[in-house]
Every structure is written in C-alpha cells, then in structure tokens.
Amino acid sequence: MSLSHSPATPRRIALVVVDLQNDFLAPEGAYARGNTVSPEALLLPQRLAPVAEAVKHHHGMVAASLFTLWPDAEGQPMISPHLLERRPFLRAGDFAPGSWGQANVAAIAPWVDVSVCKVAYSAFFNTQLDWVLRRAGVDTVVVCGIVTNGGVASTVRDAHMRDYRTVVLSDGCATFSDTAHQAALTDMASVAEVMTCAQFLATL
C-alpha cells in the first residue's frame, strides 16, 4: 500500500484519533485516579498535534472517538461488566457525555473537526464515523491513539473491512507494554500500512 497518488486520483485523508481524552490521560482524570495510565500514552498528544495540524493544512479531516459512559435513570454509568471488573475505580461522572473527562485533551482539541461517542473498542462500532467520512469523501484512514491492541487495532480492522485505505501510526499509538504494542503493530500490518508519524508526514 502507498499513500502516493496521481493528480487524477487524489487521496482524501482522515486522521482518526482514538480516545485521547482527559479521563484517560489528564492528571485529574479517572484513569490517573485509578493509577492506570500508560507512560507512553502521555507522550502522544504533543507528538500527534503536529500531525493533526499537517492533515488540516493539506485539506484532510481530523476525527476523534470519545469513549463514553452513558448514565442510567439514576445517573450511574452504564458500564460493561468486563470493564468494571478490570477498572473498578470508575464511578459516576467518569467519561460522562459532555463532561470535561470525556473531552479530547487540549493539545488535540483545536484540530478536531468531528468527534463521535463510542461505547466499545472500535471508533466505528455503533457510531456515525463511517457516515461522516463517506460524506466527506474520505478514502484513506490514518489511525492513532490508545490503546494499540484495543481501540486502535479494532478501529484499524473496522476501517479495513469498510474498504478504506488504512494506515496506523506506529509511534502515534501506545499501550501498557512494548511487547503488546509491537505484537499489535505486527498483527495490523496484515490489513494496514504501518509507518511512523515522520514517514506519514513525508507523504503529504
């Protein structure tokens, strides 16, 4: 796969930023409270902001997925049992729709054209992302964010299944161990082109 193209067949690119949210990354966020933050993930916002800016400069789109815990009638978050078992520190107000915790981190927020709320790993599952990208004429999806072997990998595979040209930024995503990160990149290479942020920027 190559991002190069002829003038007759221009690529329309969307950078899809997976879950770079305050509740995941900020010192006051839910995951910091639960002592469940990947040190590598904390480096991503500043690394990816120039990538998002460059995509915008080249008339591409920046879309973000926002993991969301919708409240029930009593205001308690509707959390999948498997997630609550792994993240027992989650409580009312975490990742709530429209909240500070649910929002994109500050370094990324200025570049985001559209955000979609999601309830599972993939940014495509039960969201309007595919509709938005197709309406915008996007044919190439470049995925980054957290976590490499979770939200990123699921989004990459869903993009591939929807016939987008798919790229994953190897140093634009992170997880909780380098072993898991590298294994996920190797796995995604079967359905996407894996490149660094610098390599991607050189294609624009």
HUHULIN-V104055 format. One record per backbone hydrogen bond with DSSP energy under -1.0 kcal/mol. NH is the residue of the N-H (numbers start at 1). CO is the residue of the C=O. E is the energy in kcal/mol with one decimal. If there is no record, write none. Layout:
BEGIN
NH,CO,E
NH,CO,E
END
This chain:
BEGIN
9,6,-1.5
14,140,-2.4
15,61,-2.9
16,142,-3.2
17,63,-3.1
18,144,-3.0
19,65,-1.3
21,19,-1.9
22,103,-2.2
23,101,-2.9
25,21,-2.2
26,22,-2.2
29,26,-2.0
31,23,-3.0
33,29,-1.9
34,30,-1.5
35,32,-1.4
36,31,-3.1
42,38,-1.3
43,40,-1.2
44,41,-1.3
47,43,-1.3
48,44,-2.8
49,45,-1.8
52,48,-2.7
53,49,-2.5
54,50,-2.1
55,51,-2.4
56,52,-2.2
57,53,-2.2
58,54,-1.6
59,56,-1.8
60,55,-3.0
61,13,-2.3
63,15,-2.9
64,114,-2.4
65,17,-2.5
66,116,-2.9
68,118,-2.5
69,95,-2.3
72,76,-2.7
75,72,-2.1
78,70,-2.9
79,77,-1.2
84,80,-2.4
85,81,-2.0
86,82,-1.3
87,83,-2.6
90,87,-1.8
94,91,-2.1
96,93,-1.4
99,96,-2.2
105,20,-2.5
108,105,-1.2
109,105,-2.3
111,108,-2.0
112,109,-1.2
113,62,-2.8
114,62,-1.4
116,64,-2.6
118,66,-2.5
127,124,-1.4
132,128,-2.5
133,129,-2.8
134,130,-2.4
135,131,-2.3
136,132,-1.7
137,134,-1.2
138,133,-2.7
139,12,-2.2
140,12,-1.9
141,165,-3.2
142,14,-2.9
143,167,-3.1
144,16,-2.2
145,172,-2.4
146,18,-2.6
148,174,-1.2
150,147,-1.7
152,147,-2.3
154,150,-2.5
155,151,-2.0
156,152,-2.7
157,153,-2.2
158,154,-2.1
159,155,-2.4
160,156,-2.3
161,157,-2.4
162,158,-1.0
163,160,-1.9
164,159,-2.1
165,139,-3.0
167,141,-2.6
168,193,-2.5
169,143,-2.2
170,195,-2.3
172,169,-1.3
174,145,-1.3
181,177,-2.1
182,178,-2.9
183,179,-2.2
184,180,-2.2
185,181,-2.1
186,182,-2.4
187,183,-2.2
188,184,-2.7
189,185,-1.4
190,187,-1.5
191,188,-2.1
192,188,-1.7
193,166,-2.4
195,168,-2.1
200,196,-2.4
201,197,-2.7
202,198,-1.7
203,200,-1.6
END
